[in-house]
Amino acid sequence: MKTKEDFLNGQILLIDKPLEWSSFQAVNALKWAIRKKFDLKKIKIGHAGTLDPLATGLLIICTGKFTKKIPELQGQVKEYTGTFTMGATTPSYDMETEVDRTYPTEHLSDVAIKEATHQFLGEIDQIPPIFSALKKDGKRLYELAREGKKVEIKSRKIEILEFEITRIALPEVDFRVVCSKGTYIRSLAHDFGKALESGAYLSALRRTKIGDFNVNNATSPMVFKENL
């Protein structure tokens, strides 16, 4: 069993974030559980890289002195699995917003879908989604998006190390991606649809690895509380 000192000196906790939880909620759930258990007024705690509420999977949470390790952990290579839904787009590039346009999918062959992954491998320029937490002029992009404002977003260099298609059952296409820090899988979904002269949005996402850390070794916030 972990002691109060263990958490204050620093722990790296692997959490499997539930669907529809924000990363902030997951951190808060652990913070309250640790404070309550050890009767602590305060404890330093933070996560090493956000997951969208509609994604599940690996969230690394650091406590105490280990919060200093967060920048280093954030820079690690990440692996994701998930599903693109072809033939449609949404303004947020995922299921947070409703479908705004539909596109033909009759021309999509398994071969074409698999081959389209090649153009995304290596270092590429990616434009982050307008519905993101990046800031422009002191406001978060998603705030500007919800106000209906037009925003110029600069592309950024990212690296896709591996990109494979694991299942095709149109309109669904399952994938696995290994990528650098700063990669938006929602943008990848959008660009993948464009590359195939169709549309696509991200309909499921799970983060499976961050560096050497694997979601198979993670626990849910509820199980963490029970085991404290």
N, C-alpha and C positions, 0 to 999 in steps of 0.2 A: 504493500500500500504506500502511496505517496504521502509525504508529510508536508506541512505548511512550508518548511524550509526548502523542500524540493521545488515547489512552485515559485517561491520568491527568488531562489538562486537561478532558476530558469529551466523550463521544460519546452520541448517541441512536441506539440500534440497534433495527431493526425485525425481530422474529423471528416466524416462523409456527410457533406451538407445535404439536407433534405430538399426536395423540390418545393419551390415557392418561399423558401426562407431566404432572406438577404444574408450576405456574409456578416454584416453588422449584427444581425439577430443571433447568428451562431456564436460569435465572439461574446456577445452579451449574456447568452445562456450559460456559457462556461464561466464567465466572470462572476455572475451571481452565485453559481453553484460552488465555486471555490471560496468566495468570500463568506458564504453562509456556513459551509462546512468547517472552515478554520477561524471563523469569527474575525475576519480581516476587514479593516476600514477601507483599504484600497489595495489593488494589485495591478501592476503593469501587465497589459495583455493586448495582443494585436494579431492580425492575420497577414500572411505573406502572399497577397494576391487575391483580388476579388473574384467571385463567381457570380454571374447574374442569377437573380431569383429563379429563373426558369431552367437553370442548369443544376445538375447534381454533381457530387463527387468530391475530390480531394481538396480540402482546405487545410493549410498548415497554420496552426495557431501557436504563437510563442508567448511564454509568460516570463515575468520577472526580468532578470538580466539578459535572458535570451532574446528579448525584443530587439536588441542591438543586431541580431543576426538577420532580421527581416529583409533589409536591402539585398543581402547576398542570396537569400532564398528566392526572392522575387526574380532575380536574374537567371534562374535555372531554366533549362529546357523543359517544356511541358508536353504531355500527351493527352489527346482528347479522342473520345469516340462519340458518335451521334448520328443524326439523320437530317438530310436535306429533303425538303419537299419540293419537287420540280414542278414547273408549269405555272408558277405564281410568285408574286413578290409582295412584301409588306414594307411600309415605311421604316420600321425598326429593324428589318432584315431577319426578324424572328417572330415568335408568336405573341409578343407583347402588344402588337397592333394588328388590325384586321387586314386581310388581303386587299390590295388596292388595284392590282392588275393581274390578268391571267395570260398565259402564253401557250403556244402549241408544244406538245411533247411527242407527237407521232413520229417525228424524225429521230428521236433519241434511241440509239442502239446501245447495247451493253458495251460494245467495243469503243464507241465514241465517248461514252461516259467514263470508261476507265482511262482512255487516252487523254482526256481533258485534264487529268490530274498532273500530267507532265509539265504543262506550262506554268504551274504554280510552284514547282520545286526550286530550291535554292533561294538566293536573295531576291526579293521582289518588292515593288512599291505597293503599299496597301493604303487605301483611304479608310480611316475609321468610320463607323456608322455615325450618322447624325444623332441617333438616340444613344449617346454614350456619356459617361461621366467626365470626359475630358473638358477642360475649361477653355473658354474663349472670351476675352474682355471681362474676366472675372465672373462669368456665368457658366454653369455647366451646359454642355451642348444639348442634353435632353430637355433642359428648361427652355432653351431657345426653340428647339424643335416643337415642343408642345405649344409654344406661343405662335407657331407657324412662320417663324422668321427664316429667311434664306441665309445660310451660313457657308462661307468658303472654308472647306476643311483641307488642310495640307496632307499630302500622302506621307507615309513614313516607311523607312526600310525595315523589313522583317525577314525572317528566314524560315522557310518550310523545309524540314529535313526529311520527313517521310509523309506521304499522302497516299493512302490506299482505299479503294472501294471494297467494302466487305459484303455488301448485299444490294441487289437491285430488284425492287418490286415496285415499279412506277405507280404513282408519282414519288414513292419513297426510295431514297438512295442512302445506304448506311456507309459511314466512312471511319477511318482512323487517321489522325494527323499528329505528327510530332513537330513542334514549332518553337520559335524563340519567344522571349518576353515581348509583350506589346502586340502580339498577333490577335486579331479579332476573328473568331471563327464565324461570326455573323457576316462579316464583310467577305470572308472566303466563300460562304454559301451564296451570297449575292453575285460575286464575281464569277463563281463557278456556273451559275445559271446563265449569265451573259455569255461566257465562253462557249456554251453549248447552244447559243441562239434560242434560248428559252428563258425562263425565270427560275429562281430558287430562293427559298428562305430556310432558316434553321428551325427545325421542329423538335429536335431533342439534342441535348448536349450533356456529356459526362466527362469530367476531368479525371483521368485515370492515374497520371503520374506527374510529379514535379521533381526534376533531378532524379535522385535515387529513391525517393519516397513513393510508395505505391498505395493506391486506394484500398487494396486488399488488406492492408494493415491498419486501416482507419476504422473508427467507431462513430456511431451517430451521437449527436449531443445528448439524447435521452440515455443511451447506454453509458456514456461518460459520467453523467450525473449519478446513475445507479451504482457505478463502480468506484466512486470517489471514496 
